[in-house]
């Protein structure tokens, strides 16, 4: 294999490892905070959608996030932050 190909494979493996960690974190949030009733059921869906849209915006050069999606994501993120602040008492 060429050095360039090795580097590309290493980068791909790094991204897969991060994606697995992100998925595990989302799953743990759902299990520990949503399923136990600390956060409303739709919170996990909002966070998952925000994550997927961020992934698309960051890594999928063919898929652009349009203005409407960005506005919806901004509103959803504000709702999640408000819920978190409420739980933290700030």
C-alpha positions as CSV (number, residue, x, y, z in Angstrom):
1,X,0.0,0.0,0.0
2,X,1.1,3.5,-0.6
3,X,1.7,5.9,2.3
4,X,-1.2,8.1,1.1
5,X,-3.6,5.1,1.1
6,X,-2.4,4.1,4.6
7,X,-3.0,7.7,5.8
8,X,-6.5,7.7,4.3
9,X,-7.3,4.4,6.0
10,X,-6.0,5.6,9.3
11,X,-8.2,8.7,9.1
12,X,-11.3,6.6,8.2
13,X,-10.7,4.4,11.2
14,X,-10.4,7.4,13.5
15,X,-13.7,8.8,12.2
16,X,-15.4,5.4,12.7
17,X,-14.1,5.2,16.3
18,X,-15.5,8.7,17.0
19,X,-18.8,7.8,15.4
20,X,-19.0,4.7,17.6
21,X,-18.3,6.8,20.7
22,X,-20.9,9.4,19.7
23,X,-23.5,6.7,19.2
24,X,-22.7,5.2,22.6
25,X,-23.0,8.6,24.2
26,X,-26.4,9.2,22.6
27,X,-27.5,5.7,23.7
28,X,-26.4,6.3,27.2
29,X,-28.2,9.7,27.4
30,X,-31.4,8.0,26.2
31,X,-31.0,5.2,28.7
32,X,-30.0,7.3,31.7
33,X,-32.0,10.5,31.2
34,X,-34.9,9.9,28.9
35,X,-36.0,6.3,29.8
36,X,-35.8,7.3,33.5
37,X,-38.1,10.3,32.9
38,X,-35.6,13.0,33.7
39,X,-36.0,14.4,30.2
40,X,-39.2,14.2,28.0
41,X,-39.2,11.4,25.4
42,X,-38.8,13.7,22.4
43,X,-35.5,15.0,23.8
44,X,-33.5,12.0,22.5
45,X,-35.1,12.4,19.1
46,X,-34.1,16.1,19.0
47,X,-30.6,15.4,20.0
48,X,-30.3,12.5,17.6
49,X,-31.6,14.7,14.7
50,X,-29.2,17.5,15.7
51,X,-26.3,15.0,15.7
52,X,-27.3,13.6,12.3
53,X,-27.6,17.1,10.8
54,X,-24.3,18.1,12.2
55,X,-22.7,15.0,10.8
56,X,-24.2,15.8,7.4
57,X,-23.1,19.4,7.5
58,X,-19.6,18.5,8.6
59,X,-18.8,15.3,6.6
60,X,-21.3,14.9,3.7
61,X,-20.1,17.4,1.1
62,X,-23.0,16.4,-1.2
63,X,-25.7,17.1,1.4
64,X,-26.1,20.7,2.4
65,X,-28.2,21.9,5.3
66,X,-30.8,24.3,4.1
67,X,-31.9,27.4,6.0
68,X,-35.2,25.8,7.3
69,X,-33.3,22.8,8.7
70,X,-30.8,25.1,10.3
71,X,-33.6,27.2,11.9
72,X,-35.3,24.1,13.2
73,X,-32.1,22.7,14.6
74,X,-31.4,26.0,16.3
75,X,-34.8,26.0,17.9
76,X,-34.4,22.3,19.0
77,X,-30.9,23.0,20.4
78,X,-32.3,26.0,22.4
79,X,-35.1,23.7,23.8
80,X,-32.5,21.1,24.9
81,X,-30.3,23.7,26.5
82,X,-33.3,25.1,28.4
83,X,-34.2,21.5,29.6
84,X,-30.6,21.0,30.7
85,X,-30.4,24.3,32.5
86,X,-33.7,23.5,34.3
87,X,-32.3,20.2,35.5
88,X,-29.1,21.8,36.7
89,X,-31.1,24.6,38.4
90,X,-29.4,27.4,36.5
